[in-house]
Amino acid sequence: AASTTVFGSGWAWLAVTKDKKLKIAKTPNQDNPLMEGSAAGEIMYPILGLDVWEHAYYLDYQNRRPEYIKAFWSVINWEAVSGYYELGMKGEGAPF
C-alpha cells in the first residue's frame, strides 16, 4: 500500500531498522531511509526499493501506476534482497 499512496514522485521501501525489524516506509522525491530526517521517520537500511516516479513507468504504463506496481513483483531478485537483509541485520548498508 505504501507505493500506491506516494503522492507525486517518490519511493516505497522495505528496510531493516536499527533494532533489526523489517519496516515498510515511503519517501518523497529523492529521499531515502538512509537520510537523517527523511520522511521514513528513522534511519534504516533499505533492502528493496520501488521507484514510483512517473519516469520509472510512464513509457510502458502511462498513468497506470497500480499495473506497474503489480508487474514490479515479478522482476525482484529475491536472492539479492535476502543478502541485503543479512547486511541490514548486521547494521550495514547494501553496497549499491
Contacts in CASP RR format, 6 or more apart in sequence:
PFRMAT RR
TARGET T0000
AUTHOR 0000-0000-0000
METHOD contacts of the structure
MODEL  1
AASTTVFGSGWAWLAVTKDKKLKIAKTPNQDNPLMEGSAAGEIMYPILGL
DVWEHAYYLDYQNRRPEYIKAFWSVINWEAVSGYYELGMKGEGAPF
2 12 0 8 1.000
2 13 0 8 1.000
2 24 0 8 1.000
2 25 0 8 1.000
2 26 0 8 1.000
3 12 0 8 1.000
3 26 0 8 1.000
3 50 0 8 1.000
3 52 0 8 1.000
3 65 0 8 1.000
3 69 0 8 1.000
4 65 0 8 1.000
4 66 0 8 1.000
4 69 0 8 1.000
5 26 0 8 1.000
6 12 0 8 1.000
6 26 0 8 1.000
6 28 0 8 1.000
6 52 0 8 1.000
7 28 0 8 1.000
8 28 0 8 1.000
8 52 0 8 1.000
8 53 0 8 1.000
8 54 0 8 1.000
9 28 0 8 1.000
9 29 0 8 1.000
9 52 0 8 1.000
9 53 0 8 1.000
9 54 0 8 1.000
10 26 0 8 1.000
10 27 0 8 1.000
10 28 0 8 1.000
10 29 0 8 1.000
10 30 0 8 1.000
10 31 0 8 1.000
10 51 0 8 1.000
10 52 0 8 1.000
10 53 0 8 1.000
11 26 0 8 1.000
11 27 0 8 1.000
11 31 0 8 1.000
11 32 0 8 1.000
11 49 0 8 1.000
11 50 0 8 1.000
11 51 0 8 1.000
11 52 0 8 1.000
11 53 0 8 1.000
12 24 0 8 1.000
12 25 0 8 1.000
12 26 0 8 1.000
12 49 0 8 1.000
12 50 0 8 1.000
12 52 0 8 1.000
13 24 0 8 1.000
13 25 0 8 1.000
13 26 0 8 1.000
13 27 0 8 1.000
13 32 0 8 1.000
13 33 0 8 1.000
13 40 0 8 1.000
13 44 0 8 1.000
13 46 0 8 1.000
13 48 0 8 1.000
13 49 0 8 1.000
13 50 0 8 1.000
14 22 0 8 1.000
14 23 0 8 1.000
14 24 0 8 1.000
14 46 0 8 1.000
14 47 0 8 1.000
14 48 0 8 1.000
14 49 0 8 1.000
14 81 0 8 1.000
15 22 0 8 1.000
15 23 0 8 1.000
15 24 0 8 1.000
15 25 0 8 1.000
15 33 0 8 1.000
15 40 0 8 1.000
15 44 0 8 1.000
15 45 0 8 1.000
15 46 0 8 1.000
15 47 0 8 1.000
16 22 0 8 1.000
16 23 0 8 1.000
16 44 0 8 1.000
16 45 0 8 1.000
16 47 0 8 1.000
16 85 0 8 1.000
16 88 0 8 1.000
16 89 0 8 1.000
16 91 0 8 1.000
17 23 0 8 1.000
17 42 0 8 1.000
17 44 0 8 1.000
18 42 0 8 1.000
18 43 0 8 1.000
18 44 0 8 1.000
18 91 0 8 1.000
20 88 0 8 1.000
20 89 0 8 1.000
20 91 0 8 1.000
22 85 0 8 1.000
23 44 0 8 1.000
25 33 0 8 1.000
25 39 0 8 1.000
25 40 0 8 1.000
25 41 0 8 1.000
25 44 0 8 1.000
26 39 0 8 1.000
26 40 0 8 1.000
27 33 0 8 1.000
27 35 0 8 1.000
27 38 0 8 1.000
27 39 0 8 1.000
27 40 0 8 1.000
28 39 0 8 1.000
31 38 0 8 1.000
31 39 0 8 1.000
31 40 0 8 1.000
32 38 0 8 1.000
32 40 0 8 1.000
32 46 0 8 1.000
33 40 0 8 1.000
33 42 0 8 1.000
33 43 0 8 1.000
33 44 0 8 1.000
33 45 0 8 1.000
33 46 0 8 1.000
34 43 0 8 1.000
34 44 0 8 1.000
34 45 0 8 1.000
34 46 0 8 1.000
34 93 0 8 1.000
35 43 0 8 1.000
36 43 0 8 1.000
45 84 0 8 1.000
45 87 0 8 1.000
45 88 0 8 1.000
45 91 0 8 1.000
45 92 0 8 1.000
45 93 0 8 1.000
45 94 0 8 1.000
46 84 0 8 1.000
46 94 0 8 1.000
47 81 0 8 1.000
47 83 0 8 1.000
47 84 0 8 1.000
47 85 0 8 1.000
47 87 0 8 1.000
47 88 0 8 1.000
47 94 0 8 1.000
48 76 0 8 1.000
48 81 0 8 1.000
48 84 0 8 1.000
50 69 0 8 1.000
50 72 0 8 1.000
52 65 0 8 1.000
52 68 0 8 1.000
52 69 0 8 1.000
56 68 0 8 1.000
57 64 0 8 1.000
57 65 0 8 1.000
57 68 0 8 1.000
60 68 0 8 1.000
61 67 0 8 1.000
61 68 0 8 1.000
61 71 0 8 1.000
83 94 0 8 1.000
84 93 0 8 1.000
84 94 0 8 1.000
87 93 0 8 1.000
87 94 0 8 1.000
88 94 0 8 1.000
END
